Every structure is written in C-alpha cells, then in structure tokens.
Amino acid sequence: MWDRSVERYYRVHPEDICYLTFTLEAYEGLAIVTTVDRDACIVRIHIAPGWEEEFDEILKAETQLRIQPVTVEHCEEQGTS
C-alpha cells in the first residue's frame, strides 16, 4: 500500500513535530511521518492513496502548526519520528 503513497516534505517547527505525528496517527492508516533531517526539521509524510484531500483538510484545520512545504531532492534519512 505505501509503495503507491503520495510523498510530501515539510519543514516543521521542532516543538510541533510530535504534535503533527500524534495528530496524523490518530487517523489510522492516513499517513506516516518520518524525520528526514533532524537539524533542518524536515519531515517526510507518506499519505495513503486516496486520502490526500483529507490530509490537506487536517493540515488546514490545525492552524497552530508551524509547518511549510519544502522541496527535497535528496536528503539522507537521519532518524524517525
């Protein structure tokens, strides 16, 4: 299933990474969050196929999150969240 997921990258304020992760985990099967660059606070989010619209609505509703999309060409994974 995850091999067909939509992959997006975001820069997230360090204090918001856990909140983002727990919020998305509450929607079981919606998305997986992985920290790609700990120092730059870049996360990769795999969104389940067909759930992109719901994911966008969740981010839109979570107005307190300090998150912005970024383009990442190649970044070695440093850890997980």
C-alpha positions as CSV (number, residue, x, y, z in Angstrom):
1,M,0.0,0.0,0.0
2,W,2.7,2.5,1.0
3,D,4.6,2.0,-2.3
4,R,1.8,3.9,-4.0
5,S,1.6,6.6,-1.4
6,V,1.9,10.3,-2.0
7,E,5.2,11.6,-0.6
8,R,5.5,15.2,0.7
9,Y,8.2,17.0,2.6
10,Y,7.6,19.8,5.1
11,R,9.7,21.9,7.4
12,V,8.1,21.8,10.8
13,H,8.9,23.8,13.9
14,P,10.8,21.5,16.3
15,E,8.1,21.8,19.0
16,D,5.4,20.8,16.5
17,I,6.8,17.6,15.2
18,C,5.4,15.4,17.9
19,Y,2.0,17.1,17.7
20,L,1.9,16.6,14.0
21,T,2.9,12.9,14.3
22,F,0.3,12.2,17.0
23,T,-2.4,14.0,15.2
24,L,-1.8,12.1,12.0
25,E,-1.5,8.8,13.9
26,A,-5.0,9.4,15.3
27,Y,-6.3,8.9,11.8
28,E,-5.2,5.3,11.5
29,G,-3.9,4.4,8.0
30,L,-3.9,8.0,6.8
31,A,-0.2,8.9,6.8
32,I,3.2,8.0,8.1
33,V,5.6,10.8,9.4
34,T,9.3,10.3,9.2
35,T,12.0,12.8,10.3
36,V,14.4,13.1,7.3
37,D,16.7,15.9,8.5
38,R,16.7,16.5,12.3
39,D,18.8,19.6,12.1
40,A,16.7,21.3,9.4
41,C,13.4,19.9,10.9
42,I,12.4,18.3,7.7
43,V,9.8,15.5,7.8
44,R,8.6,13.3,5.0
45,I,4.9,12.3,5.1
46,H,3.6,9.3,3.1
47,I,-0.1,9.8,2.5
48,A,-2.2,6.8,1.8
49,P,-3.6,6.7,-1.8
50,G,-6.9,8.4,-2.0
51,W,-6.5,10.3,1.3
52,E,-4.7,13.4,0.0
53,E,-7.8,15.6,0.3
54,E,-8.4,14.6,3.9
55,F,-4.8,15.1,4.8
56,D,-4.9,18.6,3.3
57,E,-8.0,19.4,5.3
58,I,-6.4,18.2,8.5
59,L,-3.4,20.5,8.0
60,K,-5.7,23.3,7.1
61,A,-7.7,22.8,10.4
62,E,-4.6,22.6,12.6
63,T,-3.9,26.3,12.4
64,Q,-1.5,26.3,15.3
65,L,1.0,24.0,13.5
66,R,4.1,25.8,12.2
67,I,4.6,23.8,9.0
68,Q,5.6,24.7,5.5
69,P,6.0,22.5,2.4
70,V,9.5,22.2,1.1
71,T,11.1,20.6,-2.0
72,V,13.8,18.0,-1.1
73,E,15.8,16.5,-3.9
74,H,17.9,14.2,-1.9
75,C,18.3,14.0,1.8
76,E,19.9,11.2,3.8
77,E,17.5,9.9,6.5
78,Q,18.8,10.7,10.0
79,G,16.1,9.4,12.2
80,T,12.4,8.7,12.7
81,S,9.6,10.4,14.4
